[in-house]
Every structure is written in structure tokens, then in C-alpha cells.
Amino acid sequence: MGMKLTVDGKEIPLNDFVSNFVQGTVIGGVSSLKGIKDNWKKIEIEVTK
């Protein structure tokens, strides 16, 4: 698995702990949603303000 955080076009480096924590949180939340299959390939989240 891989994870990349980009803010305003700049990639933000993440250490292993933060990367694993965020991945686990997102995957756990998304996987619990109805209609999400176990064989998903990619999850994208976009946040704007």
C-alpha cells in the first residue's frame, strides 16, 4: 500500500507511523461503507476550503 499527501501542489513527506495511521483510518472508514467492494484499487480524498 502507498500513501501520498499533497497540499497546494506540494508533496508533504510522511513518516511510517503517520502514513500507516492515516491509511488505516481511511481504509477502515471507507471499507465499512455500504457498496464498497473488498477488491477496491484506489481511494482518493480531496479536501478544499
C-alpha positions in Angstrom: 0.0 0.0 0.0 1.1 3.5 -0.6 0.0 7.0 0.5 0.9 10.5 -0.7 -0.2 13.8 0.9 -0.1 16.8 -1.3 -1.1 20.3 -0.2 -1.5 23.1 -2.8 0.6 21.0 -5.2 3.5 20.4 -2.7 4.1 16.8 -1.6 4.4 16.5 2.1 6.7 13.8 3.4 5.2 11.4 5.9 7.0 9.1 8.3 5.9 5.4 8.5 3.8 5.9 11.7 1.8 8.8 10.3 1.4 7.1 6.9 0.2 3.8 8.5 -2.1 5.7 10.9 -3.8 7.7 8.2 -4.1 4.7 5.8 -5.6 2.6 8.5 -8.1 5.3 9.4 -9.2 6.0 5.8 -9.4 2.3 4.8 -11.3 1.3 7.9 -13.8 4.1 7.4 -14.3 3.6 3.7 -14.4 -0.2 4.0 -17.3 0.0 6.4 -19.5 1.9 3.9 -22.3 0.1 2.0 -21.5 -0.6 -1.6 -17.7 -0.7 -1.2 -16.3 -3.9 -2.6 -13.3 -5.7 -1.0 -11.3 -5.5 -4.2 -11.1 -1.7 -4.4 -7.9 -0.4 -6.1 -7.6 3.3 -5.1 -9.2 5.7 -2.7 -8.9 9.4 -3.4 -9.9 12.1 -0.9 -10.0 15.8 -1.9 -10.5 18.5 0.8 -10.9 22.2 -0.2 -11.7 25.3 1.8 
